[in-house]
Amino acid sequence: MTVRAVWNGEVIAESDDTVVVEGNHYFPRAAVREGVLGESATTTVCPWKGTAHYHTLTVAGAENRDAAWYYPEPKSAAAEIRDRIAFWKGVTVG
């Protein structure tokens, strides 16, 4: 089943290889449309997944700050989501 992430009226990621953890689809980085992920200094810590790093989305001139996150070095319990991207803050995934 192909899963799409849509924000600001545009598909920003599409894949039939997502990993679902806690209800969030984690897309392979290569499945995310080039040019939509911007840098962010934001990080958060999950006790069992590790430290999440964030990206700001830019689509059609609009910005959605820290709307994507990933775990570059997840703890062993979450190894399957290493460097995969998940979305929130108004991004529709389905």
N, CA, C and O atoms as a MOPAC input file, in Angstrom:
PM7 MOZYME 1SCF
protein

 N      0.83700 1    -1.19200 1     0.00000 1
 C      0.00000 1     0.00000 1     0.00000 1
 C      0.88000 1     1.25400 1     0.00000 1
 O      1.77500 1     1.40000 1     0.83300 1
 N      0.61600 1     2.13000 1    -0.92500 1
 C      1.37300 1     3.37500 1    -0.99700 1
 C      0.80800 1     4.38100 1    -0.00200 1
 O     -0.40000 1     4.60900 1     0.05400 1
 N      1.69900 1     4.97700 1     0.77800 1
 C      1.32100 1     5.98700 1     1.76100 1
 C      1.87000 1     7.32500 1     1.28100 1
 O      3.00500 1     7.40700 1     0.81200 1
 N      1.06100 1     8.36600 1     1.40300 1
 C      1.47300 1     9.70700 1     0.98300 1
 C      1.40800 1    10.67500 1     2.16200 1
 O      0.54600 1    10.56500 1     3.03400 1
 N      2.33200 1    11.61400 1     2.16600 1
 C      2.29500 1    12.73600 1     3.10500 1
 C      2.00400 1    13.98300 1     2.26300 1
 O      2.71100 1    14.26400 1     1.29500 1
 N      0.96100 1    14.72300 1     2.63800 1
 C      0.53200 1    15.89100 1     1.86800 1
 C      0.48200 1    17.10000 1     2.78900 1
 O     -0.07200 1    17.04200 1     3.88800 1
 N      1.06800 1    18.19000 1     2.32200 1
 C      0.96600 1    19.45300 1     3.06000 1
 C      0.90600 1    20.60100 1     2.07600 1
 O      1.58700 1    20.58800 1     1.05000 1
 N      0.09800 1    21.58400 1     2.38600 1
 C     -0.08700 1    22.77300 1     1.56000 1
 C     -0.49000 1    22.38000 1     0.13200 1
 O     -0.08200 1    23.01100 1    -0.84300 1
 N     -1.30300 1    21.32000 1     0.04100 1
 C     -1.83800 1    20.90000 1    -1.25100 1
 C     -0.89600 1    20.10100 1    -2.12200 1
 O     -1.24000 1    19.79800 1    -3.26500 1
 N      0.28000 1    19.74600 1    -1.63000 1
 C      1.24700 1    19.01700 1    -2.44400 1
 C      1.73700 1    17.75600 1    -1.73200 1
 O      1.88800 1    17.73200 1    -0.51100 1
 N      1.98200 1    16.70900 1    -2.52300 1
 C      2.56100 1    15.47800 1    -1.98900 1
 C      4.03200 1    15.75600 1    -1.68300 1
 O      4.79500 1    16.15100 1    -2.56500 1
 N      4.42200 1    15.54700 1    -0.42300 1
 C      5.81100 1    15.80400 1    -0.03700 1
 C      6.59700 1    14.52000 1     0.19700 1
 O      7.82700 1    14.53300 1     0.24800 1
 N      5.86100 1    13.39300 1     0.34200 1
 C      6.52000 1    12.08600 1     0.48000 1
 C      5.54300 1    11.02000 1     0.01900 1
 O      4.33000 1    11.15500 1     0.17600 1
 N      6.09600 1     9.95200 1    -0.55500 1
 C      5.26300 1     8.86100 1    -1.05200 1
 C      6.08900 1     7.58600 1    -1.05500 1
 O      7.19600 1     7.55600 1    -1.59200 1
 N      5.53800 1     6.51500 1    -0.44500 1
 C      6.28400 1     5.26300 1    -0.38000 1
 C      5.36500 1     4.10100 1    -0.03400 1
 O      4.33800 1     4.27900 1     0.62100 1
 N      5.74600 1     2.91200 1    -0.48000 1
 C      5.06200 1     1.69900 1    -0.04400 1
 C      5.92600 1     0.95700 1     0.97300 1
 O      5.71200 1    -0.22200 1     1.25600 1
 N      6.92100 1     1.68900 1     1.52000 1
 C      7.85200 1     1.11900 1     2.49500 1
 C      7.96000 1     2.02500 1     3.71600 1
 O      9.04400 1     2.51000 1     4.03900 1
 N      6.82600 1     2.25600 1     4.40000 1
 C      6.87900 1     3.04400 1     5.63200 1
 C      6.90600 1     2.10000 1     6.82200 1
 O      6.44100 1     0.96300 1     6.74000 1
 N      7.45700 1     2.58600 1     7.92800 1
 C      7.46800 1     1.85400 1     9.18700 1
 C      6.57700 1     2.62800 1    10.14200 1
 O      6.79000 1     3.82200 1    10.35200 1
 N      5.57500 1     1.96600 1    10.72700 1
 C      4.64300 1     2.64300 1    11.63100 1
 C      5.06600 1     2.39000 1    13.07700 1
 O      5.16900 1     1.24700 1    13.52100 1
 N      5.30700 1     3.48200 1    13.79600 1
 C      5.65500 1     3.42800 1    15.21600 1
 C      4.78600 1     4.45400 1    15.93300 1
 O      4.77100 1     5.63000 1    15.56900 1
 N      4.07600 1     4.00900 1    16.93600 1
 C      3.19100 1     4.87400 1    17.72100 1
 C      2.23000 1     5.66400 1    16.82700 1
 O      1.94600 1     6.83300 1    17.08800 1
 N      1.73300 1     5.01000 1    15.76600 1
 C      0.76100 1     5.63200 1    14.87800 1
 C      1.34600 1     6.56100 1    13.83000 1
 O      0.59700 1     7.12000 1    13.02800 1
 N      2.65400 1     6.74400 1    13.81000 1
 C      3.30500 1     7.62000 1    12.83300 1
 C      3.99400 1     6.79800 1    11.75500 1
 O      4.70500 1     5.83800 1    12.05200 1
 N      3.77800 1     7.18200 1    10.49700 1
 C      4.46400 1     6.54900 1     9.37400 1
 C      5.83300 1     7.19100 1     9.21500 1
 O      5.93600 1     8.40900 1     9.06900 1
 N      6.87200 1     6.38900 1     9.24000 1
 C      8.23500 1     6.85500 1     9.00300 1
 C      8.61500 1     6.47300 1     7.57800 1
 O      8.69200 1     5.29300 1     7.23600 1
 N      8.85200 1     7.49500 1     6.75000 1
 C      9.17500 1     7.31000 1     5.34300 1
 C     10.68500 1     7.19200 1     5.14700 1
 O     11.45700 1     7.82300 1     5.86900 1
 N     11.11000 1     6.38100 1     4.16600 1
 C     12.53500 1     6.41000 1     3.82900 1
 C     12.90400 1     7.82800 1     3.37700 1
 O     12.10400 1     8.48900 1     2.71500 1
 N     14.07300 1     8.28600 1     3.71900 1
 C     14.49200 1     9.64100 1     3.34900 1
 C     14.38700 1     9.86100 1     1.83400 1
 O     14.02500 1    10.94900 1     1.38500 1
 N     14.70100 1     8.83900 1     1.06300 1
 C     14.66200 1     8.95800 1    -0.39900 1
 C     13.24200 1     9.14100 1    -0.93700 1
 O     13.06600 1     9.55800 1    -2.08200 1
 N     12.21800 1     8.83100 1    -0.11300 1
 C     10.82800 1     8.97100 1    -0.54100 1
 C     10.29800 1    10.38800 1    -0.34400 1
 O      9.20200 1    10.71200 1    -0.80200 1
 N     11.06800 1    11.22600 1     0.33100 1
 C     10.64800 1    12.61000 1     0.59200 1
 C     11.09500 1    13.47700 1    -0.58200 1
 O     12.24500 1    13.41800 1    -1.01700 1
 N     10.16600 1    14.27600 1    -1.08200 1
 C     10.44600 1    15.13100 1    -2.23700 1
 C     11.63700 1    16.05200 1    -1.96900 1
 O     11.72800 1    16.68700 1    -0.91800 1
 N     12.52200 1    16.10600 1    -2.91700 1
 C     13.71800 1    16.93000 1    -2.77900 1
 C     13.33800 1    18.40500 1    -2.64400 1
 O     12.44700 1    18.89700 1    -3.33700 1
 N     14.02200 1    19.09100 1    -1.75200 1
 C     13.83700 1    20.52300 1    -1.60000 1
 C     12.79400 1    20.95900 1    -0.58800 1
 O     12.65500 1    22.15800 1    -0.34400 1
 N     12.04700 1    20.02100 1     0.02000 1
 C     11.01500 1    20.43500 1     0.97600 1
 C     11.51200 1    20.45600 1     2.41500 1
 O     10.90000 1    21.10200 1     3.26500 1
 N     12.61300 1    19.75900 1     2.70600 1
 C     13.13300 1    19.70300 1     4.07500 1
 C     14.19400 1    20.76400 1     4.29800 1
 O     15.20000 1    20.80800 1     3.59000 1
 N     13.96600 1    21.61800 1     5.28200 1
 C     14.94100 1    22.63100 1     5.65800 1
 C     15.52600 1    22.31700 1     7.02600 1
 O     14.96400 1    21.52900 1     7.78700 1
 N     16.62800 1    22.92400 1     7.32400 1
 C     17.31100 1    22.68200 1     8.60100 1
 C     16.53100 1    23.26400 1     9.77800 1
 O     15.79400 1    24.24000 1     9.64100 1
 N     16.71300 1    22.64100 1    10.92300 1
 C     16.16500 1    23.11900 1    12.18500 1
 C     17.12100 1    22.69900 1    13.28900 1
 O     17.73000 1    21.63200 1    13.21600 1
 N     17.25100 1    23.52300 1    14.29700 1
 C     18.11100 1    23.18800 1    15.43800 1
 C     17.33800 1    22.45200 1    16.52800 1
 O     17.91400 1    22.08100 1    17.55000 1
 N     16.04000 1    22.23800 1    16.32100 1
 C     15.19700 1    21.62100 1    17.33900 1
 C     15.50500 1    20.13600 1    17.50800 1
 O     15.66900 1    19.40500 1    16.53200 1
 N     15.58000 1    19.70600 1    18.76800 1
 C     15.68500 1    18.28500 1    19.09800 1
 C     14.77600 1    18.00400 1    20.28700 1
 O     14.48800 1    18.89400 1    21.08700 1
 N     14.33000 1    16.76000 1    20.39500 1
 C     13.58800 1    16.30000 1    21.55700 1
 C     14.10600 1    14.90200 1    21.89900 1
 O     14.74100 1    14.24600 1    21.07300 1
 N     13.82900 1    14.45700 1    23.11700 1
 C     14.31800 1    13.14500 1    23.53600 1
 C     13.14000 1    12.24900 1    23.91000 1
 O     12.26500 1    12.63600 1    24.68500 1
 N     13.13900 1    11.05900 1    23.34900 1
 C     12.17400 1    10.01300 1    23.70100 1
 C     12.92500 1     8.97100 1    24.51300 1
 O     14.01700 1     8.56300 1    24.11600 1
 N     12.37300 1     8.52500 1    25.64400 1
 C     13.09900 1     7.57800 1    26.49500 1
 C     13.46100 1     6.26300 1    25.80200 1
 O     14.48200 1     5.66300 1    26.13700 1
 N     12.65400 1     5.80000 1    24.84800 1
 C     12.97600 1     4.51200 1    24.23400 1
 C     13.45800 1     4.61200 1    22.78500 1
 O     14.04700 1     3.66400 1    22.26500 1
 N     13.21100 1     5.76300 1    22.12300 1
 C     13.67300 1     5.90300 1    20.73200 1
 C     14.98700 1     6.66800 1    20.63600 1
 O     15.79100 1     6.40000 1    19.74300 1
 N     15.21500 1     7.60800 1    21.53300 1
 C     16.44300 1     8.39500 1    21.48400 1
 C     16.16500 1     9.85600 1    21.18400 1
 O     15.09300 1    10.36800 1    21.50600 1
 N     17.13000 1    10.52800 1    20.56600 1
 C     17.01400 1    11.95600 1    20.27200 1
 C     16.49800 1    12.17600 1    18.85700 1
 O     17.09900 1    11.72400 1    17.88300 1
 N     15.37200 1    12.87800 1    18.76100 1
 C     14.78600 1    13.23200 1    17.46600 1
 C     15.33600 1    14.57300 1    17.01500 1
 O     15.51800 1    15.48600 1    17.82000 1
 N     15.59400 1    14.68100 1    15.73500 1
 C     16.00700 1    15.93200 1    15.10300 1
 C     14.88800 1    16.34600 1    14.15400 1
 O     14.18300 1    15.49200 1    13.61700 1
 N     14.72300 1    17.63400 1    13.94800 1
 C     13.58200 1    18.13900 1    13.18200 1
 C     14.00300 1    18.85500 1    11.90400 1
 O     15.14000 1    19.30300 1    11.75200 1
 N     13.02900 1    18.94100 1    10.98700 1
 C     13.17000 1    19.70400 1     9.74800 1
 C     11.97800 1    20.64400 1     9.64600 1
 O     10.88600 1    20.32600 1    10.11800 1
 N     12.18800 1    21.78600 1     9.03600 1
 C     11.10300 1    22.68900 1     8.68700 1
 C     10.73600 1    22.41500 1     7.23300 1
 O     11.61300 1    22.29800 1     6.37700 1
 N      9.42700 1    22.31200 1     6.95600 1
 C      8.96600 1    22.06700 1     5.59300 1
 C      8.76800 1    23.38600 1     4.86500 1
 O      8.28500 1    24.35800 1     5.44500 1
 N      9.13900 1    23.41600 1     3.60500 1
 C      8.84300 1    24.55400 1     2.74300 1
 C      8.20800 1    24.01700 1     1.47300 1
 O      8.81800 1    23.25200 1     0.72600 1
 N      6.95200 1    24.43800 1     1.24000 1
 C      6.19000 1    23.97600 1     0.08100 1
 C      5.44500 1    25.16100 1    -0.50500 1
 O      4.69300 1    25.83500 1     0.19900 1
 N      5.64600 1    25.41800 1    -1.78300 1
 C      4.94400 1    26.48700 1    -2.50100 1
 C      5.03300 1    27.82100 1    -1.75400 1
 O      4.05500 1    28.56600 1    -1.68200 1
 N      6.20200 1    28.11400 1    -1.20500 1
 C      6.44200 1    29.38100 1    -0.53500 1
 C      5.97500 1    29.45300 1     0.90500 1
 O      6.21300 1    30.45400 1     1.58000 1
 N      5.31100 1    28.40300 1     1.39200 1
 C      4.84700 1    28.39000 1     2.78600 1
 C      5.79600 1    27.53900 1     3.62800 1
 O      6.37900 1    26.56900 1     3.14300 1
 N      5.93800 1    27.92300 1     4.90100 1
 C      6.84600 1    27.23000 1     5.81700 1
 C      6.07000 1    26.62800 1     6.98000 1
 O      5.17600 1    27.26400 1     7.53900 1
 N      6.42000 1    25.39600 1     7.33900 1
 C      5.81200 1    24.69900 1     8.47600 1
 C      6.96500 1    24.25500 1     9.37700 1
 O      7.59100 1    23.21900 1     9.15200 1
 N      7.22500 1    25.06400 1    10.39600 1
 C      8.39500 1    24.88000 1    11.25600 1
 C      8.34200 1    23.57800 1    12.04800 1
 O      7.34000 1    23.26900 1    12.69300 1
 N      9.43200 1    22.82200 1    11.98900 1
 C      9.59800 1    21.58200 1    12.76100 1
 C      8.47700 1    20.56400 1    12.52300 1
 O      8.08500 1    19.85100 1    13.44600 1
 N      7.96600 1    20.49400 1    11.30600 1
 C      6.85100 1    19.60400 1    10.98300 1
 C      7.30100 1    18.20000 1    10.57200 1
 O      6.46400 1    17.33100 1    10.33000 1
 N      8.60200 1    17.97500 1    10.49200 1
 C      9.12300 1    16.64400 1    10.17200 1
 C     10.20700 1    16.30700 1    11.18700 1
 O     10.92900 1    17.18700 1    11.65500 1
 N     10.31400 1    15.01700 1    11.52600 1
 C     11.36900 1    14.62500 1    12.45800 1
 C     11.95800 1    13.28400 1    12.05900 1
 O     11.35300 1    12.51300 1    11.31300 1
 N     13.15100 1    13.02400 1    12.57200 1
 C     13.83100 1    11.75400 1    12.30000 1
 C     14.79800 1    11.44900 1    13.43700 1
 O     15.14400 1    12.32100 1    14.23500 1
 N     15.22300 1    10.19800 1    13.49200 1
 C     16.16500 1     9.73100 1    14.51500 1
 C     17.43700 1     9.25400 1    13.80900 1
 O     17.47300 1     8.13500 1    13.29900 1
 N     18.47200 1    10.08100 1    13.77400 1
 C     19.70300 1     9.66400 1    13.08700 1
 C     20.42700 1     8.52600 1    13.80000 1
 O     21.10100 1     7.71800 1    13.16200 1
 N     20.28700 1     8.46400 1    15.12500 1
 C     20.93700 1     7.41500 1    15.93000 1
 C     19.95100 1     6.89200 1    16.97200 1
 O     20.12300 1     7.14700 1    18.16400 1
 N     18.91000 1     6.15700 1    16.53400 1
 C     17.91600 1     5.68900 1    17.50300 1
 C     18.48900 1     4.62000 1    18.42800 1
 O     19.47000 1     3.95100 1    18.10500 1
 N     17.85100 1     4.48000 1    19.58300 1
 C     18.21500 1     3.38500 1    20.49200 1
 C     17.86900 1     2.05700 1    19.81400 1
 O     17.08900 1     2.03200 1    18.86100 1
 N     18.43500 1     0.97400 1    20.29300 1
 C     18.27100 1    -0.32700 1    19.63400 1
 C     16.80500 1    -0.73800 1    19.48200 1
 O     16.45400 1    -1.39000 1    18.49800 1
 N     15.95200 1    -0.37600 1    20.42100 1
 C     14.53700 1    -0.74000 1    20.34400 1
 C     13.83100 1    -0.08200 1    19.15500 1
 O     12.77100 1    -0.54100 1    18.72800 1
 N     14.41600 1     0.98800 1    18.62400 1
 C     13.80500 1     1.71900 1    17.51500 1
 C     14.69800 1     1.72000 1    16.27000 1
 O     14.57100 1     2.59800 1    15.41800 1
 N     15.58800 1     0.75400 1    16.16600 1
 C     16.55400 1     0.71700 1    15.06100 1
 C     15.89600 1     0.76700 1    13.68600 1
 O     16.49400 1     1.27800 1    12.74000 1
 N     14.67900 1     0.24800 1    13.55700 1
 C     14.01200 1     0.20000 1    12.25700 1
 C     13.65200 1     1.58000 1    11.69700 1
 O     13.35400 1     1.69700 1    10.50800 1
 N     13.67400 1     2.62300 1    12.52900 1
 C     13.33600 1     3.97000 1    12.03200 1
 C     14.56900 1     4.84700 1    11.83900 1
 O     14.44500 1     6.05600 1    11.64200 1
 N     15.74800 1     4.25400 1    11.89300 1
 C     16.98200 1     5.03100 1    11.70300 1
 C     16.89400 1     5.86500 1    10.42500 1
 O     16.71400 1     5.33500 1     9.32800 1
 N     17.02500 1     7.17400 1    10.59400 1
 C     17.06900 1     8.13100 1     9.48800 1
 C     15.84900 1     8.08000 1     8.56600 1
 O     15.94400 1     8.43900 1     7.39200 1
 N     14.71700 1     7.63900 1     9.08600 1
 C     13.45400 1     7.74600 1     8.35700 1
 C     12.75000 1     9.01100 1     8.83800 1
 O     12.99400 1     9.47900 1     9.95000 1
 N     11.88800 1     9.55400 1     8.00700 1
 C     11.24200 1    10.83900 1     8.28000 1
 C      9.76600 1    10.63300 1     8.59500 1
 O      9.07100 1     9.90700 1     7.88500 1
 N      9.28500 1    11.27600 1     9.66800 1
 C      7.85900 1    11.28700 1    10.01000 1
 C      7.36900 1    12.73900 1    10.02000 1
 O      8.16500 1    13.67500 1    10.09300 1
 N      6.05600 1    12.90400 1     9.94600 1
 C      5.47400 1    14.24700 1     9.82200 1
 C      4.34300 1    14.46100 1    10.81600 1
 O      3.72000 1    13.51000 1    11.29100 1
 N      4.08900 1    15.73600 1    11.12100 1
 C      2.94700 1    16.14900 1    11.93700 1
 C      2.65200 1    17.60300 1    11.63000 1
 O      3.03200 1    18.08300 1    10.56200 1
 N      1.98800 1    18.32600 1    12.52700 1
 C      1.68100 1    19.76300 1    12.36800 1
 C      0.93100 1    20.05600 1    11.06700 1
 O      1.34600 1    20.90300 1    10.27600 1
 N     -0.17500 1    19.34600 1    10.86000 1
 C     -1.01300 1    19.63100 1     9.70600 1
 C     -0.68800 1    18.85500 1     8.44900 1
 O     -1.38300 1    18.99800 1     7.44300 1
 N      0.35200 1    18.03400 1     8.48000 1
 C      0.66400 1    17.17900 1     7.33800 1
 C     -0.28300 1    15.98500 1     7.38900 1
 O     -0.36800 1    15.29700 1     8.40600 1
 N     -0.98700 1    15.74200 1     6.30000 1
 C     -1.91700 1    14.61400 1     6.21000 1
 C     -1.15600 1    13.40300 1     5.69700 1
 O     -0.52500 1    13.46200 1     4.64200 1
 N     -1.21300 1    12.30700 1     6.44100 1
 C     -0.52700 1    11.08000 1     6.04100 1
 C     -1.55700 1     9.97300 1     5.90900 1
 O     -2.33700 1     9.72000 1     6.82700 1
 N     -1.55000 1     9.32600 1     4.77100 1
 C     -2.48400 1     8.23000 1     4.57600 1
 C     -2.39700 1     7.63800 1     3.19800 1
 O     -3.12800 1     6.69900 1     2.88200 1

